[in-house]
């Protein structure tokens, strides 16, 4: 591991215990998944609105 990686990790997770850091990483992953799902739903909704207006 490089020093840069170590200090970046320490800056991000320095005050957390191992289980807390693991939980944070899991929550960040879940949050990213939910954001992608929401953006897909918004795009689908916009497409359906355009089709229902007849602007296709």
N, C-alpha and C positions, 0 to 999 in steps of 0.2 A: 504494500500500500504506500502510495506517495504521501509526502507531507501535506501537500495541497488537499488531497482527499481526506486525510485525517482531520485537518483543521476545519474543512467544510462540514464534515460529519459532526465534529465536536460543536461547531457553531449551531448546527441545526438540532442536534439531539443531546447536547451536553448536560442539561439539567434533568434529563429523563432517566428513569430506570429502564432496564432491558425490556421488561414486559410493556411498559408505557410506550417506548419507542416502536416496538413491534405493533402495538395497537394503533399508534398514529399512522404508521406506514399502511396498515390495512385500511384505515379510514380514508386515507388519501387515495388509495387505489379504488375503493368503493365510490368515493366522490367523483373521481374521473369517469368511472363507468356510468354513473347516474347522469353526469353532465352530457355525455355522448348520447345517452338514451333520450334525454330531454331535447337536445338539439335535433335529433332525428324526428321526434314527435312534432316539433315546431315546424320543421320543413314539410313533413307530410301534411300537417294542418294547412299550411300556406298553399300547397299544391291543390288540396281539396277545395279550398276557397276559390282559387282561380278557376278550377274546372267548373264549379257550381255557378260561377258568374258567366261562364261561356267565353272566357278570355284565354283560349288555349291555341 
